[in-house]
Amino acid sequence: MATTTPVGTLYRGGEGMWTWVLHRVTGVAVFFFLFVHVLDTALVRVSPEAYDLVIATYKTPIVNLLEVGLVGAVLYHALNGLRVILVDFWSKGPRYQRQMTWTIAAVWLLVMVPGTYFMMIHTVEALFGSTP
Amino acid sequence: MSAPSIDAPRSPQGGRRTSQRSNFELYSWLFMRISGLVLVFLVLGHLFIMNILDGGVQRINFAFVAGRWASPFWQSWDLLMLWLAMLHGTNGMRTIINDYAERDQTRFWLKMLLYVSAAFIILLGTLVIFTFDPNIG
């Protein structure tokens, strides 16, 4: 093959890099949570009391807020994963990858706003004591 | 800003037997996409039911779990989700270790730790789903 001068641009700095970084960070975070989650669920084999005691921590305000973070991380990883699949397998995927990035950002926000409301409503009511 | 150029990749060495190379990385790449697609439905469905629907996490306790695992449908859902999520996550972590751990020894031992702990979690989770007893205690 004849010698060719490589032409191309580095991936660094654009949306492509940041979606990739976020995909890794959210993936690792969700993976570590999965370990903890299998262990806490395994307490159903110990006793109902042990399970209920540990699950009670999931209902506290700070952990409740972390759950919103977990759902946000999983949702981003899922949406961006679908985008990666489309870039890989859809013939027009690479051409529309940037539009797909902004689409998943919009979908993420549209789901997270009501999602956060329903996940936090009990905690907010318990903390700031409106009508039960 | 001008685009920086990238060096040409190393040219294939003469006489290298391509037939001896395994397709493991290809199958692993494909597995990430197939399992990912299935997990989108399994995990987002799980999060919606557990964290948002009908009071969310506040209503979860032993009796709630017992009610769900009385159904083979939710047992199968959770079992498939456990296996796919753990294999998908373990394969992702394997990629990250390969990318960032530079010393051969470090890479090897980090991956051993990953595989042993992942196998433990998969087996523990499977055992819990199959041996769950609602009348325990």
Boltz contact constraints between the chains, C-beta under 6 A:
constraints:
  - contact:
      token1: [A, 6]
      token2: [B, 6]
      max_distance: 6.0
  - contact:
      token1: [A, 6]
      token2: [B, 8]
      max_distance: 6.0
  - contact:
      token1: [A, 8]
      token2: [B, 6]
      max_distance: 6.0
  - contact:
      token1: [A, 9]
      token2: [B, 3]
      max_distance: 6.0
  - contact:
      token1: [A, 10]
      token2: [B, 4]
      max_distance: 6.0
  - contact:
      token1: [A, 27]
      token2: [B, 92]
      max_distance: 6.0
  - contact:
      token1: [A, 31]
      token2: [B, 89]
      max_distance: 6.0
  - contact:
      token1: [A, 34]
      token2: [B, 85]
      max_distance: 6.0
  - contact:
      token1: [A, 35]
      token2: [B, 121]
      max_distance: 6.0
  - contact:
      token1: [A, 38]
      token2: [B, 121]
      max_distance: 6.0
  - contact:
      token1: [A, 38]
      token2: [B, 125]
      max_distance: 6.0
  - contact:
      token1: [A, 42]
      token2: [B, 124]
      max_distance: 6.0
  - contact:
      token1: [A, 42]
      token2: [B, 128]
      max_distance: 6.0
  - contact:
      token1: [A, 44]
      token2: [B, 65]
      max_distance: 6.0
  - contact:
      token1: [A, 45]
      token2: [B, 128]
      max_distance: 6.0
  - contact:
      token1: [A, 47]
      token2: [B, 137]
      max_distance: 6.0
  - contact:
      token1: [A, 48]
      token2: [B, 62]
      max_distance: 6.0
  - contact:
      token1: [A, 48]
      token2: [B, 137]
      max_distance: 6.0
  - contact:
      token1: [A, 51]
      token2: [B, 62]
      max_distance: 6.0
  - contact:
      token1: [A, 52]
      token2: [B, 61]
      max_distance: 6.0
  - contact:
      token1: [A, 52]
      token2: [B, 62]
      max_distance: 6.0
  - contact:
      token1: [A, 55]
      token2: [B, 60]
      max_distance: 6.0
  - contact:
      token1: [A, 58]
      token2: [B, 57]
      max_distance: 6.0
  - contact:
      token1: [A, 59]
      token2: [B, 57]
      max_distance: 6.0
  - contact:
      token1: [A, 59]
      token2: [B, 58]
      max_distance: 6.0
  - contact:
      token1: [A, 67]
      token2: [B, 51]
      max_distance: 6.0
  - contact:
      token1: [A, 71]
      token2: [B, 47]
      max_distance: 6.0
  - contact:
      token1: [A, 74]
      token2: [B, 43]
      max_distance: 6.0
  - contact:
      token1: [A, 78]
      token2: [B, 40]
      max_distance: 6.0
  - contact:
      token1: [A, 78]
      token2: [B, 44]
      max_distance: 6.0
  - contact:
      token1: [A, 81]
      token2: [B, 36]
      max_distance: 6.0
  - contact:
      token1: [A, 85]
      token2: [B, 33]
      max_distance: 6.0
  - contact:
      token1: [A, 118]
      token2: [B, 52]
      max_distance: 6.0
  - contact:
      token1: [A, 119]
      token2: [B, 51]
      max_distance: 6.0
  - contact:
      token1: [A, 119]
      token2: [B, 56]
      max_distance: 6.0
  - contact:
      token1: [A, 122]
      token2: [B, 58]
      max_distance: 6.0
